Amino acid sequence: MKLSITSCIALAAAVAKVSADCFSTRLGYPCCSPNNTNVVYADNDGDWGIENGNWCGMSSGGGKCELISGGASYPCCENTCAVQYTDADGQWGIENGEWCSISKSEKCRNQPQPVTRTTTTTSEAPKPTSNPYGVPENPPAVQGGKTGKTTRYWDCCLASCSWSENVGASHPVNACKKDGTTLITDISNLWRIKSGCQGGEAYMCNAQQPWIINDKVSYGFVAAGFDSGNQKQWCCSCQKLQFTSGPVAGKQMIVQVTNTGTDLSENHFDIQMPGGGVGIFNGCSSQWNAGSDGWGQRFGGISSVSECSQLPAELRDGCKWRFDWFKNADNPAVVFERVQCPKELTDITGCIPPDDAQQKKPW
């Protein structure tokens, strides 16, 4: 369904818009040539073909600006060419109280555009790059932070920070039932419910996967270990990571610690991304009928965006994030510092560190 103007801010960070002409460029794949109509594979992003031995995206030809979340779409403008907002995806207008695409509109394509950009808080562009949370498009570099390393995983298991005994907060990290969305409210009985990795019914929640804020910033969740402090101090804390190596060098993530583990070294962030490898424990087999090693290799996971189709639909956005914003980086190094948790993260986990208000804001 289409998003209303007032709902754009709340949902902007959860969706990403792609061009109707060719969705695959944002995923790092070229468009198929116009005469190629052989659909080899289809997923939530669109139809895929193969040219010269490589994946390519088929033109939708529908004249719409499509979203990868829930099949929602924004129409092309039909009766206005007045620009209300401009971002990396082009120019936007408003019709009938909703956003419409000027850049894709045949009516507007050859007309001069009088810019009337609004400054009201209810008229943000319907995309993560619309800066819905006041995140700068070019965030300042981390100054004086510690150095650390990253890995990736998604094991579907109940996180250690979901146990009240392991956190200093009044509420631990949310745990979910097998569907990944129904919260387990009987926290005091987790010992009886047990993790799905131990034959129980408690799992990681689907929502604890990364998403794009803008080209330079993403939000997400990690398992982590540090060179000082203890598990109660680590659980639910938020860290600003600035990547210093690989194709994501210079990009930043704000992450919340939802898990810990003896397999993690000092200043080590194991970024939760679906399809990133189950690692030592595998709850994805019992939750989603994944193979004995999860999806792809047990350590490292899948190797291409097309393999995200192996995952349940609920996890595919986070899987594709790895090949889009994260550029399939392989364990990049970071510098990091602790920051105050964004509400968007704590709303998902339900966990706010007791000293969170004392930390500096991320921006």
Secondary structure, DSSP 8 states (H G I E B T S, - for coil): ---BGGGHHHHGGG--EE-SS-GGGGGT--B--TT-----EE-SS-EEEEETTEEEE----S--EEESSTT-EE-B-SS---B-EEETTEEEEEETTEEEESTT-TTTTTS---B-----TT---SSGGG-TT---SS-----S-EEEEEEEE---B--GGGSGGG-SSSS----B-TTSSSB---GGGHHHH-BGGGTSSBB--TT-S-EESSSSEEEEEEEEE-SSS-HHHHTT-EEEEEE-SGGGTT-EEEEEEEE--TT--TTEEEEE-TTS--TT---HHHHH--BTTBSSBTTTB-SSGGGGGGS-GGGHHHHHHHHTTTTT--S--EEEEEE---HHHHHHH----TTGGGS----
